[in-house]
Amino acid sequence: MIIIFYYITGIIVIATISIIISSTHLVKIEHTEIQKKVPSNFRFIHISDIHNKVKFINGRINSIINSINPDFIVVTGDYSNTQKKLPKVMKELGDIKHPVFMILGNYEREEQKSFLRKRKISLDKLINEINKYNNLKLLINENSTLIIGETEILIYGFDNSIYGNEDYDIEIEKIDNDYKIILAHSPNIINTLESKEISYDHILVGHTHGRQINIPILYKTLYDGFHIGCKKIDNDQYFSISRGLGTVRIPLRIRSIPVIDVYDVVSG
């Protein structure tokens, strides 16, 4: 009986370690096809909440993204837990061979000093690092237009790094486009879009980490009412909440595997 007990215990321990390793150090590539009336098809990638994590068992972020060959990439904030490691993350994004549109997360306004303590930081270092790479573009309450084939894409990036920083010029509603992407860090941006009647085809956010330690019975979060992944909502619009790539405080994930989301927008 003792031997059987140790055998079963060993299996449980090995299975638990395997789950933690795969949930933290393997990145999943998820493909989603979106049918819209667009003149030309296009492909883009969404990543979020890097938190220093640029290398996985199955590859580095830049090599995986380059192999998928998207038309552009969007990144919805939280690049590094500390200023010290920020250059490494920016180099990883700078080595991507396609345009990368970035926004601010809460970790661009603060950095981790200890398990529970953070300190406020300026954007100076982030902006200096971004300026080293021609493919990186930071959107702070501003828009950018990208033309792929005959499709004109409008990308708007909210400063959602601190609630209340969000700003939107209603004149943007007059800009012609075939596909309008809204980027923000927190899923709570949906309240701003609804209250200001802002149009969009696709909202992309992060911040929740898919709970990171995804065992709901252990604790509740402020974002439990939101979905995980891509969801089609009213009027043929899409709302994507990324599980992200990295971790904060506790350097592991459980039942929330890191993800690189690939979206193919095709005329349909």
Helices and strands as residue ranges (DSSP letters): H 2-25, E 28-36, E 42-47, E 55-56, E 59-60, H 61-68, E 72-75, G 83-85, H 86-94, E 100-102, G 106-108, E 110-112, E 118-120, H 124-130, E 136-138, E 142-148, E 151-157, G 170-174, E 179-183, H 189-195, E 202-205, G 209-211, E 229-233, G 234-236, E 237-241, E 259-267
